[in-house]
Amino acid sequence: MVWGAWICLLSPLVAAGLITLGGTRLSRHATGYVATLSCFVAFGGALAAFIGLLGRDGSQRQLVSTAWWWVTGGSYRSGLEVMIDPLSVFMMLIVSGVGALIVGYSIGYMDGDREERRYFAYMSLFVFSMLLLVQGGNLLLLLAGWGMVGLSSYLLIGFWHDRPSAIAAAKKAFVMNAVGDATMVLAFFLLIKKGNSLEFGILGGQYSSAVANLVALGLLGGAIAKSAQLPLQTWLPDAMEGPTPVSALIHAATMVTAGVYLIVRTHAIFEQAPKVADLAAGLGAATLLLAGLIALVQVDIKRVIAYSTMSQIGYMFLGAGLGSYANGMFHLMTHAFFKALLFMAAGIVIHALAAEQDMRKMGGLRALMPRTYWAFLIGALALVGIPPFAGFFSKDSILAAAMDHGAYGYVLWVVGLAGTFLTGLYTFRMLFLVFWGEPSAFVREHFHALRRDVVGVSMASTVGVLAVLSAVGGWLQFAPLWHPVETWLQTVAEPVVSPTSWQEAVSSALAFALGLGGIAVAWLVYGARRVAVPRFAFAQRTLEQKFYFDEAYQALFYAPAVFLARFLRRGVEQPLIADTGRDLADDTRDLGGLVARAQTGLLRTYALAIASSVAVLAVVFVAVK
Amino acid sequence: MIGPGVAWYLAVAGFLFGTGSLGVLLRRNPLIVLLSLEIMLNGANLALIGFARNLGDGSGQIFALAVMAVAASEVVVGLGLIVALNRKRVTLDVDRLNTLRG
C-alpha cells in the first residue's frame, strides 16, 4: 500500500546519505552491499504497493499520500506526495528490481576502483531520483525527479573524472537534457496559467487546441531529450564513457525510458493534440531507423548497444505516440530486461579483456566464456524479437498498433519493419564479431577468466537472473490471447488503437521473418564470412559520422555562440565594462590623493580643525537663534 | 542668590577653555598638551556648575563629577602613553609624531 511506496522511495535515499556521511568508516565493499540492500528493500516496498493495489477494484487503484504541502503561492499549491496507481507501480517494480540487480552487479564490476564509495552513493541517488520521477504525485515532483535523474546521470557519466572524454560526455548529456527540461518547464508554466495546478488531473481538462498543442510539444521536448530521440539524440552514445553498469541502468533500462513514461502519464494532453502525438510517433520511427543504421558501422561494443537502445526507445515512442500505451510500457519492461542483460554480458567481456571495448580486437570468445556467450545470445534473440524470447511479444504488438492508424500508420509500420531487419543485422554482427571465429591475438594475450569470488559471483548471478527474465519475461503478455499488462494499465491509460488479430498476425510474421533475415545476412557476412563486407564509401562515412548531427550542431549552435561571445567580449565587455571599471578606479585613486593631503599626521592640525569647526558651529548656532 | 551672577562664571569658564585650547594648539610637548586638555575640561566643568547653580538643578554638578572621572581615566592613559614613548627614547615633540600622514 502507500507505506510501501514511501519505503520504496526513501530507502535508496537513506543509503545514499549513509554512504556519503559514513565516509571511510564504511569499507568499500560495505558501501556496495548497503546500496544493493537498499534497492532490494525498495523492490520489497514496490511489491507491497503492487499487492495492495491488486486487492482493490480497478477504479479504486489510485492512492495519493501527501507528506506536507511543499509549495504554496496564492491559490496554487503542490504537495510533497507520492502516488501509486497501476502505471507508477509498474515503473517502480522495473526501476527497483532491475536497479537492485545492476547495483549488485556493480559490486563485482567496480571492485578495485579507487572511488567505489562515491560510485555507490551516486547509484543510490540515481535510484532514488528515478523512483521520485515515477512516484511523484504531481507534475512538479515529476519534474524534480526528472532533473535529479539528469544530475545523477551527469555525475555517473563523468564518474572517471580524470578522463577528459568522460567529462565532455557528461557535460554534453547535461546540456542536451537541459534543453528538454526547459521546454517541459515552459509547458508547466502554461498549465499553471490555464489551470492553476500541476496535478495530473489537470491534463484531462478542456483546452483550446493551441494550448493543448503547446503543452504537448513542451512535454514532448522533455521526453525526446531524456530518451535520446531525434533531434536531441547525440548525447547517448557519448554517455557510454561511464562505467558499464551505469550504461545498463541509466542509459538502457530506466532513465532513458522516462520519456515513454512521461508520454503515457500525460497521455490525456497528447490525445487532445493528435498532431503532436503523431509527431512523437514519427520521431520515434525516424530514430529507430537512423540508430539502427548507425549501429551497423560502430566498432565499440557499448556504442552498438547504445544505438540499439535508441532504436528500441524509438519503438516505444512509436507505440506511445500512436496511443498504444500498454504495448509501449510492455516493451519498456522487456527492453529493461534484455538490454540490461546485453550490457551486463558486454561488461563481463570488457572486464575479461582488460577494459577493451573495440570489437575489432575481439573474436572467438565463445570457447573461452561459454556461459556469457549463451546469456548474450539470449539477450540478442530477445532484442531481435525471435520467439519465445521477450522482444517478440512486446515489439510486434507495437507494429500491429501502427497498422490501425491510417495511411500515416502504414508508413510508420514499414519503417518499424525495416528497423527489425536492421536490429537482426547489427545485433548479430556484434555477436559474431565478439564471440565467433578464432580468438584474436589481442584476446589470447589479454583474456583472463572471471574470478570465482564475490566479484565473479555478483556479476554472473545478475546476468543469470536477467537471462531468465529475458527468456520468459515476454510471456507475461501475448497480445492476441492474453494481455494482463494492458488490463493492468487500462485504468490509467486507455489505449486509443485496437489492432485486429490479423494485423497482429501479419506484423508478427513479417517482423519475425525480417529479424531472421537480418540474422541470416549477419551470419553470411560476419559469421560464416561467405560474403565480403560490402563497402560503400559515402554511406560508410555518413554512418560513421552519425549523419553529421554533431557537426551540424557544432555549426548551428556552438560556432555562432562562440562567435557572439568573442564579439561581445571585444566589442562590449572590454570597452564598456572593463575600461569603465578601470577609469572609475583611476579617478577614485586621484581623488583619494587629494583627500590624503588633508591628513597631515600632525595632532595640532586636527585639533585646530575641530576647534575652528566648533567655533563656526557656535557662531552659526547663535546667528540662527 | 549670594555671589556673582552666572555671566562671571561663564566668562572664567570661557577664559579657561580658550587658554586650554591655545595650549593644545600651540605647545609641542605632549605633557603640556595633556595639561592644557585638562584645563579645557575644567573650563567646561565650571560652565556646567555655573549653569547648575543658576538653574537650581543638581544634575549639572553630577555631570561635572562624571567628567572629572572620565578626565582622570584619560590622564592615566595619556600619561601611560607618554611614559611609553619616553622609554622608547622617542623625542617628546608632537610635531615629530606624524607617521600617520596620508
Chai-1 contact restraints between the chains, C-beta under 6 A:
chainA,res_idxA,chainB,res_idxB,connection_type,confidence,min_distance_angstrom,max_distance_angstrom,comment,restraint_id
A,A596,B,G102,contact,1.0,0.0,6.0,A-B,restraint_1
A,Q599,B,G102,contact,1.0,0.0,6.0,A-B,restraint_2
A,T600,B,R101,contact,1.0,0.0,6.0,A-B,restraint_3
A,G601,B,N98,contact,1.0,0.0,6.0,A-B,restraint_4
A,G601,B,L100,contact,1.0,0.0,6.0,A-B,restraint_5
A,G601,B,R101,contact,1.0,0.0,6.0,A-B,restraint_6
A,L602,B,N98,contact,1.0,0.0,6.0,A-B,restraint_7
A,L603,B,V94,contact,1.0,0.0,6.0,A-B,restraint_8
A,R604,B,L25,contact,1.0,0.0,6.0,A-B,restraint_9
A,A607,B,V24,contact,1.0,0.0,6.0,A-B,restraint_10
A,A607,B,L25,contact,1.0,0.0,6.0,A-B,restraint_11
A,L608,B,L25,contact,1.0,0.0,6.0,A-B,restraint_12
A,A611,B,S21,contact,1.0,0.0,6.0,A-B,restraint_13
